[in-house]
Each structure stands twice: as C-alpha cells, then as structure tokens.
C-alpha cells in the first residue's frame, strides 16, 4: 500500500470517528468516558495523519 493510500484510509477512519463522536454527544446514554475516548482516538489519528503528511512532503 502506498503512503498516499494509507493517509487516505486514516482520513476515512478520522471521518468515521467524527461521526461516531457526534452520535455519542447527541445520545443521552453515552458516558463522558466514552466521549473522551472517541476524542482521544480522533486526536491520535489526526496526529498520525499530520506526521505522515509532513514525512511525505519532505
């Protein structure tokens, strides 16, 4: 798999986490811990995407 394809997959996962987070925020049964974990996962993915994009640009 090329680096560009990998970055594309990470973007798709990030978007899916964003949707899951929005759903959790709007769902009254979601706990703060669940929402926090989704936010952490989303941030980790964003950091990895940024790192790979910078690596690819260099």
PyMOL Python script that loads the backbone (N, CA, C, O; Angstrom):
from pymol import cmd

cmd.read_pdbstr("""\
ATOM      1  N   UNK A   1       0.844  -1.170   0.000  1.00  0.00           N
ATOM      2  CA  UNK A   1       0.000   0.000   0.000  1.00  0.00           C
ATOM      3  C   UNK A   1       0.891   1.235   0.000  1.00  0.00           C
ATOM      4  O   UNK A   1       1.875   1.302   0.736  1.00  0.00           O
ATOM      5  N   UNK A   2       0.545   2.194  -0.816  1.00  0.00           N
ATOM      6  CA  UNK A   2       1.333   3.417  -0.880  1.00  0.00           C
ATOM      7  C   UNK A   2       1.038   4.300   0.335  1.00  0.00           C
ATOM      8  O   UNK A   2       0.023   4.145   1.014  1.00  0.00           O
ATOM      9  N   UNK A   3       1.942   5.210   0.575  1.00  0.00           N
ATOM     10  CA  UNK A   3       1.777   6.129   1.696  1.00  0.00           C
ATOM     11  C   UNK A   3       0.516   6.969   1.503  1.00  0.00           C
ATOM     12  O   UNK A   3      -0.222   7.223   2.455  1.00  0.00           O
ATOM     13  N   UNK A   4       0.278   7.393   0.272  1.00  0.00           N
ATOM     14  CA  UNK A   4      -0.896   8.206  -0.013  1.00  0.00           C
ATOM     15  C   UNK A   4      -2.182   7.428   0.270  1.00  0.00           C
ATOM     16  O   UNK A   4      -3.141   7.993   0.795  1.00  0.00           O
ATOM     17  N   UNK A   5      -2.210   6.140  -0.071  1.00  0.00           N
ATOM     18  CA  UNK A   5      -3.388   5.309   0.197  1.00  0.00           C
ATOM     19  C   UNK A   5      -3.580   5.137   1.707  1.00  0.00           C
ATOM     20  O   UNK A   5      -4.706   5.162   2.205  1.00  0.00           O
ATOM     21  N   UNK A   6      -2.484   4.965   2.418  1.00  0.00           N
ATOM     22  CA  UNK A   6      -2.551   4.829   3.875  1.00  0.00           C
ATOM     23  C   UNK A   6      -3.106   6.104   4.513  1.00  0.00           C
ATOM     24  O   UNK A   6      -3.947   6.038   5.409  1.00  0.00           O
ATOM     25  N   UNK A   7      -2.639   7.243   4.056  1.00  0.00           N
ATOM     26  CA  UNK A   7      -3.131   8.526   4.567  1.00  0.00           C
ATOM     27  C   UNK A   7      -4.619   8.665   4.256  1.00  0.00           C
ATOM     28  O   UNK A   7      -5.381   9.164   5.084  1.00  0.00           O
ATOM     29  N   UNK A   8      -5.033   8.230   3.079  1.00  0.00           N
ATOM     30  CA  UNK A   8      -6.450   8.273   2.716  1.00  0.00           C
ATOM     31  C   UNK A   8      -7.300   7.419   3.643  1.00  0.00           C
ATOM     32  O   UNK A   8      -8.395   7.818   4.039  1.00  0.00           O
ATOM     33  N   UNK A   9      -6.791   6.242   3.988  1.00  0.00           N
ATOM     34  CA  UNK A   9      -7.505   5.367   4.922  1.00  0.00           C
ATOM     35  C   UNK A   9      -7.610   6.010   6.300  1.00  0.00           C
ATOM     36  O   UNK A   9      -8.647   5.923   6.957  1.00  0.00           O
ATOM     37  N   UNK A  10      -6.541   6.648   6.728  1.00  0.00           N
ATOM     38  CA  UNK A  10      -6.565   7.318   8.026  1.00  0.00           C
ATOM     39  C   UNK A  10      -7.568   8.467   8.033  1.00  0.00           C
ATOM     40  O   UNK A  10      -8.254   8.688   9.030  1.00  0.00           O
ATOM     41  N   UNK A  11      -7.656   9.195   6.925  1.00  0.00           N
ATOM     42  CA  UNK A  11      -8.653  10.264   6.806  1.00  0.00           C
ATOM     43  C   UNK A  11     -10.068   9.687   6.914  1.00  0.00           C
ATOM     44  O   UNK A  11     -10.930  10.274   7.568  1.00  0.00           O
ATOM     45  N   UNK A  12     -10.305   8.541   6.273  1.00  0.00           N
ATOM     46  CA  UNK A  12     -11.620   7.904   6.335  1.00  0.00           C
ATOM     47  C   UNK A  12     -11.945   7.463   7.763  1.00  0.00           C
ATOM     48  O   UNK A  12     -13.075   7.630   8.223  1.00  0.00           O
ATOM     49  N   UNK A  13     -10.960   6.903   8.460  1.00  0.00           N
ATOM     50  CA  UNK A  13     -11.172   6.496   9.854  1.00  0.00           C
ATOM     51  C   UNK A  13     -11.440   7.710  10.732  1.00  0.00           C
ATOM     52  O   UNK A  13     -12.277   7.657  11.633  1.00  0.00           O
ATOM     53  N   UNK A  14     -10.731   8.801  10.470  1.00  0.00           N
ATOM     54  CA  UNK A  14     -10.914  10.033  11.228  1.00  0.00           C
ATOM     55  C   UNK A  14     -12.342  10.555  11.036  1.00  0.00           C
ATOM     56  O   UNK A  14     -12.995  10.972  11.992  1.00  0.00           O
ATOM     57  N   UNK A  15     -12.811  10.524   9.793  1.00  0.00           N
ATOM     58  CA  UNK A  15     -14.167  10.987   9.499  1.00  0.00           C
ATOM     59  C   UNK A  15     -15.210  10.100  10.179  1.00  0.00           C
ATOM     60  O   UNK A  15     -16.222  10.598  10.671  1.00  0.00           O
ATOM     61  N   UNK A  16     -14.965   8.785  10.206  1.00  0.00           N
ATOM     62  CA  UNK A  16     -15.882   7.860  10.870  1.00  0.00           C
ATOM     63  C   UNK A  16     -15.911   8.122  12.376  1.00  0.00           C
ATOM     64  O   UNK A  16     -16.974   8.074  12.994  1.00  0.00           O
ATOM     65  N   UNK A  17     -14.756   8.398  12.962  1.00  0.00           N
ATOM     66  CA  UNK A  17     -14.704   8.721  14.390  1.00  0.00           C
ATOM     67  C   UNK A  17     -15.425  10.035  14.675  1.00  0.00           C
ATOM     68  O   UNK A  17     -16.072  10.183  15.712  1.00  0.00           O
ATOM     69  N   UNK A  18     -15.312  10.971  13.767  1.00  0.00           N
ATOM     70  CA  UNK A  18     -16.002  12.245  13.918  1.00  0.00           C
ATOM     71  C   UNK A  18     -17.511  12.031  13.946  1.00  0.00           C
ATOM     72  O   UNK A  18     -18.217  12.644  14.747  1.00  0.00           O
ATOM     73  N   UNK A  19     -18.001  11.158  13.067  1.00  0.00           N
ATOM     74  CA  UNK A  19     -19.428  10.843  13.037  1.00  0.00           C
ATOM     75  C   UNK A  19     -19.846  10.106  14.305  1.00  0.00           C
ATOM     76  O   UNK A  19     -20.904  10.390  14.867  1.00  0.00           O
ATOM     77  N   UNK A  20     -19.025   9.166  14.757  1.00  0.00           N
ATOM     78  CA  UNK A  20     -19.328   8.422  15.978  1.00  0.00           C
ATOM     79  C   UNK A  20     -19.339   9.352  17.191  1.00  0.00           C
ATOM     80  O   UNK A  20     -20.154   9.190  18.098  1.00  0.00           O
ATOM     81  N   UNK A  21     -18.445  10.309  17.199  1.00  0.00           N
ATOM     82  CA  UNK A  21     -18.383  11.270  18.296  1.00  0.00           C
ATOM     83  C   UNK A  21     -19.642  12.141  18.304  1.00  0.00           C
ATOM     84  O   UNK A  21     -20.238  12.364  19.358  1.00  0.00           O
ATOM     85  N   UNK A  22     -20.038  12.627  17.144  1.00  0.00           N
ATOM     86  CA  UNK A  22     -21.256  13.442  17.063  1.00  0.00           C
ATOM     87  C   UNK A  22     -22.466  12.641  17.542  1.00  0.00           C
ATOM     88  O   UNK A  22     -23.321  13.165  18.256  1.00  0.00           O
ATOM     89  N   UNK A  23     -22.530  11.372  17.149  1.00  0.00           N
ATOM     90  CA  UNK A  23     -23.616  10.493  17.577  1.00  0.00           C
ATOM     91  C   UNK A  23     -23.591  10.320  19.091  1.00  0.00           C
ATOM     92  O   UNK A  23     -24.634  10.399  19.740  1.00  0.00           O
ATOM     93  N   UNK A  24     -22.418  10.087  19.658  1.00  0.00           N
ATOM     94  CA  UNK A  24     -22.296   9.872  21.099  1.00  0.00           C
ATOM     95  C   UNK A  24     -22.685  11.122  21.879  1.00  0.00           C
ATOM     96  O   UNK A  24     -23.341  11.035  22.917  1.00  0.00           O
ATOM     97  N   UNK A  25     -22.283  12.269  21.380  1.00  0.00           N
ATOM     98  CA  UNK A  25     -22.611  13.526  22.053  1.00  0.00           C
ATOM     99  C   UNK A  25     -24.129  13.738  22.078  1.00  0.00           C
ATOM    100  O   UNK A  25     -24.670  14.232  23.067  1.00  0.00           O
ATOM    101  N   UNK A  26     -24.807  13.369  21.005  1.00  0.00           N
ATOM    102  CA  UNK A  26     -26.251  13.567  20.908  1.00  0.00           C
ATOM    103  C   UNK A  26     -27.057  12.441  21.533  1.00  0.00           C
ATOM    104  O   UNK A  26     -28.281  12.535  21.619  1.00  0.00           O
ATOM    105  N   UNK A  27     -26.400  11.387  21.965  1.00  0.00           N
ATOM    106  CA  UNK A  27     -27.101  10.249  22.549  1.00  0.00           C
ATOM    107  C   UNK A  27     -27.016  10.347  24.067  1.00  0.00           C
ATOM    108  O   UNK A  27     -25.919  10.335  24.625  1.00  0.00           O
ATOM    109  N   UNK A  28     -28.159  10.443  24.744  1.00  0.00           N
ATOM    110  CA  UNK A  28     -28.138  10.656  26.196  1.00  0.00           C
ATOM    111  C   UNK A  28     -27.517   9.515  27.001  1.00  0.00           C
ATOM    112  O   UNK A  28     -27.086   9.736  28.132  1.00  0.00           O
ATOM    113  N   UNK A  29     -27.461   8.311  26.453  1.00  0.00           N
ATOM    114  CA  UNK A  29     -26.909   7.176  27.193  1.00  0.00           C
ATOM    115  C   UNK A  29     -25.380   7.121  27.140  1.00  0.00           C
ATOM    116  O   UNK A  29     -24.772   6.324  27.854  1.00  0.00           O
ATOM    117  N   UNK A  30     -24.757   7.943  26.316  1.00  0.00           N
ATOM    118  CA  UNK A  30     -23.297   7.954  26.212  1.00  0.00           C
ATOM    119  C   UNK A  30     -22.685   8.561  27.466  1.00  0.00           C
ATOM    120  O   UNK A  30     -23.170   9.560  27.995  1.00  0.00           O
ATOM    121  N   UNK A  31     -21.616   7.939  27.925  1.00  0.00           N
ATOM    122  CA  UNK A  31     -20.938   8.457  29.113  1.00  0.00           C
ATOM    123  C   UNK A  31     -19.831   9.427  28.711  1.00  0.00           C
ATOM    124  O   UNK A  31     -19.388   9.456  27.563  1.00  0.00           O
ATOM    125  N   UNK A  32     -19.404  10.211  29.681  1.00  0.00           N
ATOM    126  CA  UNK A  32     -18.287  11.133  29.428  1.00  0.00           C
ATOM    127  C   UNK A  32     -17.024  10.359  29.057  1.00  0.00           C
ATOM    128  O   UNK A  32     -16.235  10.812  28.228  1.00  0.00           O
ATOM    129  N   UNK A  33     -16.837   9.195  29.670  1.00  0.00           N
ATOM    130  CA  UNK A  33     -15.661   8.381  29.377  1.00  0.00           C
ATOM    131  C   UNK A  33     -15.660   7.911  27.925  1.00  0.00           C
ATOM    132  O   UNK A  33     -14.616   7.916  27.274  1.00  0.00           O
ATOM    133  N   UNK A  34     -16.815   7.508  27.418  1.00  0.00           N
ATOM    134  CA  UNK A  34     -16.918   7.070  26.024  1.00  0.00           C
ATOM    135  C   UNK A  34     -16.600   8.221  25.077  1.00  0.00           C
ATOM    136  O   UNK A  34     -15.869   8.052  24.101  1.00  0.00           O
ATOM    137  N   UNK A  35     -17.148   9.376  25.370  1.00  0.00           N
ATOM    138  CA  UNK A  35     -16.917  10.553  24.527  1.00  0.00           C
ATOM    139  C   UNK A  35     -15.444  10.954  24.570  1.00  0.00           C
ATOM    140  O   UNK A  35     -14.858  11.286  23.540  1.00  0.00           O
ATOM    141  N   UNK A  36     -14.852  10.921  25.755  1.00  0.00           N
ATOM    142  CA  UNK A  36     -13.432  11.258  25.896  1.00  0.00           C
ATOM    143  C   UNK A  36     -12.553  10.295  25.112  1.00  0.00           C
ATOM    144  O   UNK A  36     -11.597  10.718  24.461  1.00  0.00           O
ATOM    145  N   UNK A  37     -12.868   9.006  25.169  1.00  0.00           N
ATOM    146  CA  UNK A  37     -12.085   8.008  24.435  1.00  0.00           C
ATOM    147  C   UNK A  37     -12.183   8.234  22.925  1.00  0.00           C
ATOM    148  O   UNK A  37     -11.180   8.121  22.219  1.00  0.00           O
ATOM    149  N   UNK A  38     -13.365   8.549  22.430  1.00  0.00           N
ATOM    150  CA  UNK A  38     -13.525   8.842  20.996  1.00  0.00           C
ATOM    151  C   UNK A  38     -12.699  10.067  20.605  1.00  0.00           C
ATOM    152  O   UNK A  38     -12.067  10.083  19.549  1.00  0.00           O
ATOM    153  N   UNK A  39     -12.706  11.074  21.446  1.00  0.00           N
ATOM    154  CA  UNK A  39     -11.919  12.277  21.171  1.00  0.00           C
ATOM    155  C   UNK A  39     -10.430  11.957  21.140  1.00  0.00           C
ATOM    156  O   UNK A  39      -9.698  12.472  20.295  1.00  0.00           O
ATOM    157  N   UNK A  40      -9.980  11.104  22.065  1.00  0.00           N
ATOM    158  CA  UNK A  40      -8.559  10.715  22.093  1.00  0.00           C
ATOM    159  C   UNK A  40      -8.164   9.953  20.833  1.00  0.00           C
ATOM    160  O   UNK A  40      -7.114  10.210  20.243  1.00  0.00           O
ATOM    161  N   UNK A  41      -9.012   9.018  20.430  1.00  0.00           N
ATOM    162  CA  UNK A  41      -8.728   8.243  19.218  1.00  0.00           C
ATOM    163  C   UNK A  41      -8.664   9.159  18.003  1.00  0.00           C
ATOM    164  O   UNK A  41      -7.779   9.027  17.158  1.00  0.00           O
ATOM    165  N   UNK A  42      -9.602  10.081  17.926  1.00  0.00           N
ATOM    166  CA  UNK A  42      -9.650  11.024  16.806  1.00  0.00           C
ATOM    167  C   UNK A  42      -8.387  11.888  16.777  1.00  0.00           C
ATOM    168  O   UNK A  42      -7.816  12.121  15.712  1.00  0.00           O
ATOM    169  N   UNK A  43      -7.957  12.360  17.942  1.00  0.00           N
ATOM    170  CA  UNK A  43      -6.750  13.181  18.014  1.00  0.00           C
ATOM    171  C   UNK A  43      -5.503  12.381  17.644  1.00  0.00           C
ATOM    172  O   UNK A  43      -4.622  12.892  16.952  1.00  0.00           O
ATOM    173  N   UNK A  44      -5.424  11.120  18.102  1.00  0.00           N
ATOM    174  CA  UNK A  44      -4.275  10.270  17.736  1.00  0.00           C
ATOM    175  C   UNK A  44      -4.193  10.090  16.221  1.00  0.00           C
ATOM    176  O   UNK A  44      -3.114  10.161  15.632  1.00  0.00           O
ATOM    177  N   UNK A  45      -5.359   9.855  15.598  1.00  0.00           N
ATOM    178  CA  UNK A  45      -5.379   9.692  14.141  1.00  0.00           C
ATOM    179  C   UNK A  45      -4.942  10.982  13.454  1.00  0.00           C
ATOM    180  O   UNK A  45      -4.157  10.945  12.506  1.00  0.00           O
ATOM    181  N   UNK A  46      -5.439  12.108  13.923  1.00  0.00           N
ATOM    182  CA  UNK A  46      -5.078  13.389  13.320  1.00  0.00           C
ATOM    183  C   UNK A  46      -3.575  13.636  13.438  1.00  0.00           C
ATOM    184  O   UNK A  46      -2.940  14.111  12.497  1.00  0.00           O
ATOM    185  N   UNK A  47      -3.015  13.310  14.604  1.00  0.00           N
ATOM    186  CA  UNK A  47      -1.564  13.466  14.787  1.00  0.00           C
ATOM    187  C   UNK A  47      -0.786  12.567  13.827  1.00  0.00           C
ATOM    188  O   UNK A  47       0.214  12.991  13.248  1.00  0.00           O
ATOM    189  N   UNK A  48      -1.245  11.331  13.661  1.00  0.00           N
ATOM    190  CA  UNK A  48      -0.564  10.408  12.751  1.00  0.00           C
ATOM    191  C   UNK A  48      -0.673  10.890  11.309  1.00  0.00           C
ATOM    192  O   UNK A  48       0.298  10.819  10.555  1.00  0.00           O
ATOM    193  N   UNK A  49      -1.841  11.376  10.926  1.00  0.00           N
ATOM    194  CA  UNK A  49      -2.032  11.905   9.569  1.00  0.00           C
ATOM    195  C   UNK A  49      -1.074  13.070   9.324  1.00  0.00           C
ATOM    196  O   UNK A  49      -0.408  13.134   8.291  1.00  0.00           O
ATOM    197  N   UNK A  50      -1.017  13.979  10.281  1.00  0.00           N
ATOM    198  CA  UNK A  50      -0.131  15.145  10.148  1.00  0.00           C
ATOM    199  C   UNK A  50       1.321  14.718  10.024  1.00  0.00           C
ATOM    200  O   UNK A  50       2.055  15.237   9.183  1.00  0.00           O
ATOM    201  N   UNK A  51       1.740  13.769  10.865  1.00  0.00           N
ATOM    202  CA  UNK A  51       3.120  13.277  10.818  1.00  0.00           C
ATOM    203  C   UNK A  51       3.440  12.653   9.467  1.00  0.00           C
ATOM    204  O   UNK A  51       4.493  12.919   8.888  1.00  0.00           O
ATOM    205  N   UNK A  52       2.531  11.825   8.968  1.00  0.00           N
ATOM    206  CA  UNK A  52       2.776  11.155   7.683  1.00  0.00           C
ATOM    207  C   UNK A  52       2.772  12.138   6.515  1.00  0.00           C
ATOM    208  O   UNK A  52       3.554  11.999   5.574  1.00  0.00           O
ATOM    209  N   UNK A  53       1.882  13.136   6.586  1.00  0.00           N
ATOM    210  CA  UNK A  53       1.837  14.136   5.518  1.00  0.00           C
ATOM    211  C   UNK A  53       3.130  14.953   5.488  1.00  0.00           C
ATOM    212  O   UNK A  53       3.638  15.268   4.412  1.00  0.00           O
ATOM    213  N   UNK A  54       3.657  15.292   6.649  1.00  0.00           N
ATOM    214  CA  UNK A  54       4.916  16.028   6.708  1.00  0.00           C
ATOM    215  C   UNK A  54       6.073  15.165   6.222  1.00  0.00           C
ATOM    216  O   UNK A  54       6.976  15.646   5.537  1.00  0.00           O
ATOM    217  N   UNK A  55       6.036  13.887   6.581  1.00  0.00           N
ATOM    218  CA  UNK A  55       7.061  12.943   6.156  1.00  0.00           C
ATOM    219  C   UNK A  55       7.015  12.780   4.624  1.00  0.00           C
ATOM    220  O   UNK A  55       8.052  12.696   3.965  1.00  0.00           O
ATOM    221  N   UNK A  56       5.816  12.737   4.090  1.00  0.00           N
ATOM    222  CA  UNK A  56       5.629  12.569   2.650  1.00  0.00           C
ATOM    223  C   UNK A  56       6.096  13.804   1.877  1.00  0.00           C
ATOM    224  O   UNK A  56       6.626  13.699   0.771  1.00  0.00           O
ATOM    225  N   UNK A  57       5.890  14.969   2.479  1.00  0.00           N
ATOM    226  CA  UNK A  57       6.268  16.234   1.829  1.00  0.00           C
ATOM    227  C   UNK A  57       7.790  16.421   1.832  1.00  0.00           C
ATOM    228  O   UNK A  57       8.332  17.116   0.973  1.00  0.00           O
ATOM    229  N   UNK A  58       8.457  15.820   2.768  1.00  0.00           N
ATOM    230  CA  UNK A  58       9.915  16.025   2.898  1.00  0.00           C
ATOM    231  C   UNK A  58      10.697  15.239   1.881  1.00  0.00           C
ATOM    232  O   UNK A  58      11.926  15.306   1.861  1.00  0.00           O
TER     233      UNK A  58
END
""", "prot")
cmd.dss("prot")
cmd.show_as("cartoon", "prot")
cmd.util.cbc("prot")
cmd.orient("prot")
